[in-house]
Amino acid sequence: MLDYKKIARDTVIVYLFSYIAIFFSYFTRALYARKLDIVDYGLFFGLFSIFLIFTFLRDWGLGSATIFYTRKYIVKKDFSKVKTLYFLSHGFTFIMSLIIAVILFLVKEIIITAVYRNEGHISFIFNVFILFWIMETVYKTNNVFFESFHEQRQSRFNELLLRILIFVLSYLGFSYLHVYEVPVVVYLLATIAVSLFSIVWFYFKHNDVFRAPFYLGKDLFKEVFKYGSYMILGGISAVLLLSVDTFLIQVIVGAEEVGYYVSGLSAAQILPLVLLQLTFIITPLFAKLWHENNVSELSNIVNFLFNNLLIFILPLAAFFFVFAPNVIFFIFGAGFESSEIILQIFCFVMIVKMTNQILEQLMLATGQPGKSSIITLSGLVVNIILNVILISLYGGLGAAVATGISFSLIMVLFITMLRKTIKFKFLFLDNLKVLISTFFFIGVGFLMKERIAIFDFGNININFLINGGFIFLLSLAVYVGSLFFFGVITKEKIKLIKNLFSLKGIKGFRDL
C-alpha cells in the first residue's frame, strides 16, 4: 500500500525547495540581463542549447534506465546491483563527457566561426563552458540516484543550494571579474561545490548500499544498456527538440535574436516548473507501481492528474499571457520588448509540454522506451522542418509557433500509444468548462489592466507586483466562481482532495 501522506509531505517540501530555487534562478537571469551585453547574454544561454545536443550522447539513456532498474532492484532488495549501477552510471557518463569535451575543444574554432561568427567573447565562454559541462555530469548523475530512492527532497535541496551559490557568486563576481567571464566561471565553481557535497551526502546516507559487494553478472549490464540504447534515439530527439530552435535562430538570424528568444522562453519556463517538480515524485512512483503489477492504481493516479491539473495550471498561464510586457520588463529590464509576444505564445505551449512530461515518464515507467523514442523523433522531424521555414520568415516568433505545433503532435501520439496499456478516462466536458473559465480570467485581466491603476508607488516594478497581484486575485475569484457555477468544483471534490492523502488505497483517486 502506498503511503500517500508521505507522498503529500514530500511533494510540499519539493515544491518549497524548488520555488525558492526558481526565485534565485530568475534573479540571477535578471542580474545577467542588466550587466551583460545582449550578445554575450545570448551567447551564454545559447550554449546550453548547443551542449544539450551532446548531453544524451554523454548519458546514453542511463538516467531513465537508472530510475527504472534501481526501483526494480530496491523492490527486490538487491543492493549489490544498486551499488554496481551507481558506479557504472557515474563512470560511464563521466568518461563519455571527457571524450565529447575533447572533441568539442578540438573543433572549437570551426564551431565559433561557423555557428557563432566569432561574436562577443565566445572563445573564452566556450572554453570554460566545456569544463562546466563535464562537472554537470557528476551533479546530474548523482541526483538521479536520489530520485531513484524516492529522496526527491534531497535532490531538490541540491538544486536549491546550486542556485543560491550561483546567485551569490555572480553578485560577487561582477566586482572581481570581467563582466563576460562571470556567468560561465560562476556556474563551473558552483557545480563543482554542489557535486562534491552531493556525492558525500549520498555515500553516508546509503552506506548499506556501498557495503554490499559488486554484482559482476553480465545480465545487469545487458538489461541496463539495452534499456538505455532504446532511449538513445528518443533521448537525442528530445534534446534536439529542446535546443534546435535556439541553434537555428543563431545560424539563420544571430545571437541578438537568440537573446530575445531565450528571454521569452525562460520567462515562460516558470510554468512547466510547476509540474516539473511533481514529475520528480511521480516518475519513480509510476515505475514502482508497474513493477508491482498494480496497473489499476496506476491508471487511477494518471486519470486524477489529467482531469485536475488544468484547473491549477491555466490561471498562471493566463496571467502571464495578460501581463507578458510587465513580466518581461520585471525580469529582464528595458530593451527586451521583442520577447513579449514570444512569451505569450509559450504560455500555452508550455501547458502541452507539461502534459508531455507526464506522458513520457509514463511510457518509460511501463517499459516502452522504444515507442517513446519513435514518437519523440516524429515530433523532432516536424519541428525542424517548421523551424527552418518559420524562423526564416518570422525569427524567434516563428520558432515559438513551430515548437507549439510539434509538442501538440507528440502529445496526441503519446496518448494514442498509452491507451493500449493504461485506461484513460478523459472528462472532456469538465475540461472544456475549465477552458471557458480561463477565457473569463483573461477577459477580466485585460479589462482591469487597461482601466485600473490601483496603487502607485513611483516604481514600475513595485506597481506591477501590487496591481498585478490584485488583478490576479480578482480574475482568480471570477475563474473559481465560474468553476463552481459549471459544477467543475464541488464541495464533495474539495473534501476529497483535502482528505486524499489520509485515505487508504486508491479510493480518493478513483472518486476524483
KAGIKA-V280082 format. One record per helix or strand of 2 or more residues. SS is the DSSP state (H for helix, E for strand). FROM is the first residue (numbers start at 1). TO is the last residue. If there is no record, write none. Layout:
ss:SS from:FROM to:TO
ss:SS from:FROM to:TO
This chain:
ss:H from:4 to:35
ss:H from:38 to:59
ss:H from:62 to:75
ss:H from:79 to:106
ss:H from:108 to:114
ss:H from:122 to:148
ss:H from:152 to:173
ss:H from:179 to:205
ss:H from:207 to:211
ss:H from:218 to:252
ss:H from:255 to:291
ss:H from:295 to:322
ss:H from:324 to:332
ss:H from:337 to:365
ss:H from:369 to:394
ss:H from:396 to:418
ss:H from:428 to:451
ss:H from:460 to:486
ss:H from:491 to:502
ss:H from:507 to:511
